[in-house]
C-alpha cells in the first residue's frame, strides 16, 4: 500500500460497525491541522486485521479492546510481537481501569469507551505526528 506525503493510512478494527464509524467520525479527514489527511481501512475480524497488516503500509492501527471473539488487546500484543516496524497502536478499552492491561499489551495509546471525540483525536494525532516524523527520517 503506497502512501503519499499528504496522506496517512489508518486501520480501524472492531466487530461493531458503529464503533468503527465513531472512530472515523472522531478522527475525520485529519485529527489535527498539522497531520496529513487520513485514509481509512476497516476490519471486522481478526483474520482481516492480520491479512491487512501483512501487506503493510499503515501509519496507525486502532483496535477495539471490546471486540469479540478476538479483542483488540490480544491483537495488539500479537502485532507488536510479529510485525516488523509495527505502526503505533491505539487500543479502545471498555473502562479507564483497563488501561494498564492495554499498556501491558504494548499499546502506544489507550482511550476508553464511551469514546470522546476530542480525546480520541488528540491521542491519534500524537501518534500520527510521531509516525510522520519517523517516515521523514527514513526517507
C-alpha positions, -999 to 999 in steps of 0.1 A, spaced: 0 0 0 15 33 -11 11 65 8 20 99 -3 34 127 18 -1 142 22 -20 111 32 -16 87 62 -34 53 65 -54 42 95 -66 6 101 -97 5 123 -108 -28 138 -140 -36 157 -166 -62 153 -191 -34 158 -197 -13 127 -209 16 149 -177 17 168 -157 18 136 -179 47 124 -174 66 157 -137 63 154 -136 75 118 -160 104 126 -140 114 156 -107 115 136 -123 129 105 -102 138 74 -74 150 97 -74 149 135 -52 180 138 -41 208 114 -5 196 113 -14 160 105 -18 148 69 -52 137 55 -63 102 66 -73 72 46 -92 45 64 -94 7 61 -120 -11 82 -117 -46 95 -144 -66 114 -124 -98 121 -90 -107 135 -80 -126 103 -88 -95 82 -65 -74 105 -37 -99 102 -41 -101 64 -40 -63 61 -11 -59 84 8 -85 64 5 -62 34 19 -33 54 17 4 48 -3 16 78 5 46 99 -19 39 128 -39 10 139 -70 15 161 -81 -17 178 -113 -22 198 -104 -40 230 -141 -49 235 -144 -66 201 -154 -103 201 -144 -130 197 -109 -115 193 -103 -85 214 -80 -56 204 -56 -61 233 -47 -96 222 -43 -85 186 -22 -56 197 2 -79 216 4 -102 185 11 -73 161 38 -59 184 54 -93 186 51 -103 149 51 -72 127 85 -56 119 84 -19 125 48 -21 137 29 11 134 16 28 165 -15 10 180 -43 28 198 -65 5 218 -100 13 229 -109 -1 263 -142 -7 280 -133 13 311 -104 35 322 -93 8 347 -84 -14 318 -57 10 305 -30 -9 324 -38 -41 305 -37 -23 272 -3 -9 281 9 -44 291 -2 -55 256 22 -28 243 -5 -3 231 10 31 222 -21 49 234 -53 40 252 -87 56 250 -118 43 270 -154 39 259 -176 58 257 -154 74 230 -148 111 235 -140 126 200 -116 152 213 -96 127 234 -95 102 206 -84 128 180 -57 142 203 -43 107 210 -44 97 174 -28 130 163 1 125 187 8 90 173 5 102 137 29 130 143 55 106 157 49 82 127 52 111 102 85 122 118 98 86 116 88 83 79 105 116 72 138 104 88 136 71 70 133 87 35 
